[in-house]
Amino acid sequence: MTRMGEHNGGRVALVLINFLVFAGTVALNQLSVFPQYAGGIFNSTVGNMSAKHEIDVTPAGFTFMIWTVIYIWLLLAHLYALILLCRRNAVGPVYVTPAVLTSSFLITYTFNLLGNIAWLFVWDHNLIVYSSAVLWFISLTNWIALGMIHYSLYRHGPWMCRHAKVDMWMYRILWHNGLALYTTWTTVAALLNLGIVLREVAGMEMQIVVYVVLGSLSGIMVLWFILENTALDRFVRYTVTPYAVVVLAMVGIYIKQYAEATKETGYFIVVLLGVAVFCFVARLGLVVVRACKSPLYVNNKIGDDPVLSYAA
């Protein structure tokens, strides 16, 4: 066990390993876009494979450029984590006190990135059932990691609100919202991949596939909207990126599919797009109102001495 004020070699190793795995994930994702430069490890591009397995809710190609935004956002988060390794506060190394990037979070997130790499090869080899399973693994580990890092910041929030407010906001902006962006998109991707399996392997009618994919996305979004504005508010108040992802996905689906969609599919697309926009605007409004009227940690009694007030 590391004592207060001391470095934690295991945590440092995990941060560095996590960054290297992230860098490898981004590099392989880029090579999958340009397989001619990949030395034969990829047979096709992710986009070409998606076009091969298109269903009635596959979004337009430009939608997948969100991966660039995700990886840039997460890169900034990783760089911030590396900077924390070089900083100290009145208690000790910043990455240890407070320990927002916990070992369990870093391990879970590293396995998630390894799953991301595995998916590239499984999808490239046209193993759509296995690729669906891997995508659900990626989505699940994303949700777990997202919960871990939100809880960690909440746990240390009273102390950070007094003694490390800039770091608290850096975690919220870079890690919370960046990871939420990644989590939401991989959840959408998992639903789309599930739709491909239901259509091509299970032989389900396309209209039923549309209902399953868009219905599941609707249910997840509405449930999240309810939870984040009630029971989870103190944990996720300043996480706002998920709805932007859903809006982008639905715009992509609308542009790609609406003109030739059945009446039922067209209605579903338009209504879900409208609900996503409403949730996004409502969420932003609620965040602003609550930040002004009921700020977090305002009632916490905590001493001014970080050594005495910090709860490990």
Secondary structure by P-SEA (a helix, b strand, c coil): ccccccccaaaaaaaaaaaaaaaaaaaaaaaaaccccccccccccaaaaaaaaccccccccccccaaaaaaaaaaaaaaaaaaaaaccccccccccccccccaaaaaaaaaaaaaaaaaaaaaaacaaaaaaaaaaaaaaaaaaaaaaaaaaaaaaaaaaacccaaaaaaaacccaaaaaaaaaaaaaaaaaaaaaaaaccccccaaaaaaaaaaaaaaaaaaaaaaaaccccccccccccaaaaaaaaaaaaaacccccccaaaaaaaaaaaaaaaaaaaaaaaaaaaaaacccccccbbbbccccccccc
